[in-house]
Amino acid sequence: MKTLLIFTGLVLFMVSCAGNDNDKPAASRGEQLIAQSDCLSCHQVKAPAVGPSYAAIAERYAGKPGVEDSLAQKIIAGGSGNWGKMPMTPHPNLSREDAREMVRYLLTVKP
């Protein structure tokens, strides 16, 4: 009986300490929008790919006045020249507010 109680207590302790997906913070709206878009076909979070990494974008632009609007416009209209010759595909069907949410997330990514 004593062994059963100890075993049950150990199992309950292990179950209570086990990690689960609820331990992770909820993804921001911007992060969710990026996950649902084609962004990851050209960008990665930490490493450069076809385009710059999100961390590099954050490092260059975080804290600059007016950057949310200018980068949101860049996402919507596309462009080239800021990170090399490869153009960024425009996303004209994306709302300005959704693009701004994406930028807000991008600016939080740490290297």
N, C-alpha and C positions, 0 to 999 in steps of 0.2 A: 504494500500500500504506500509506504514512504517513497519507494522508487517511482511509483506511478505519479505521485504528487510532484516530485522533483522533475521528472520527465515532462509533465504537463506545464510546469512553471517555465522550464527551459524553452519549450516550444512556443509558449505565449510570448516570452521575452524576445525570441528570434523573430517572430512574426511582427511584433511591435517595432522592432528596429530595422526591419527590411525596408529598403528604399522603394519608392513607387513613383509613377509619373506625376503624382500630385505634389511631389517635392519641388518640381521645376516651376519657375515663375511662368505665368501665362504669357504667351507671345503677344507683343504689342500689335495694334491694328496695322501699323506699317510693315512689321515683320510678316504678318499674315498675308497682306497684299502682295508682298514680294514673293512669298512662297507660292502664291496662286498665279504669278505672272511668268513671263519668259526671262526674267532678269538673270536667273541662275545659269542660263545657257551661255552667258558672256562674263558674268561676275561671280566671284567666290567671296566668302566672308573674310578670310585672312590672306589668301594668296592671289596674285594677279593671274588672270586668264586672258581671254580676248580683250577684256576691259580691266580697269583697275579693281582692286579688292575693295570691299566696303570699308575695311580698316584704313586703307590709304585715302579713300575719299573723306572719311571722318578726320583723319590727321590733317589733310589739306584745308578743309573747309569749316570745321567745327568752330563756333564762336565768332565767325565773321558776320557782320551785319547784312541782313537781306538775303542771306544764303539760302534759306528755305524756299523763297519764291524763285530765285534764279535757278536752283537745281531742279525744282519742280517743273519749271518751264523747259529745262534741258531734257528731262525725262519725257515730257509730252511732245516736244518738237524735234528731239534728236539733236545731233550736232557732231562736230569733230574738232580736233585741234588742241584740246586741253590735256589729253593723255596720249597723244601720238596721232598717227594718221587714220587709224581705224575709226570709222564713224559709228555713233550710237544710233541704233534704230529708234525712230520716233514711235510714240505710243499715243496717238491722237484721240483714242477712245477713252483714255484715262482722265478722270476728273481732276481738276486742280487740287481739290482737297485730298483726294486719295494720293496724288503724287506728293503732296506736302507731308502726309503721314509716312510715306515711304522714306522721304528725306529725313524726317525726324528720327526714324529708326536708324538709318544709315549713319547719322551723326553721333550715335551712341556706341558704335562698334569700336572696340579697343583692339589695338594690334597684338 
